[in-house]
Amino acid sequence: MITKEMSIEDVLSIDRDTAPIMMEYGMHCMGCPFSRMESLEMGCAAHGSDVDELVDRLNKFLANKVDD
């Protein structure tokens, strides 16, 4: 389960296919140093995105992959 406290890198390590979803929320620099340190919450705050919406989408995406 993805949480808003997880780093971008942590989410990518679970499933790299989550990258396009995060990019929709303004997180275009997947390889930047901040992706290792910055939580999803911090990234969304910096890019003016809704972290709860992002976390919900990521979790639904991963749940759908498991169900398939």
Buried (B, 14 or more C-beta within 10 A) or exposed (E): EBBBEBBBBBBBEEBEEBBEBBEEBBBEEBEEEBBEEBBBBBBBEEEEBEBEEBBEBBEEBBEEEEEE
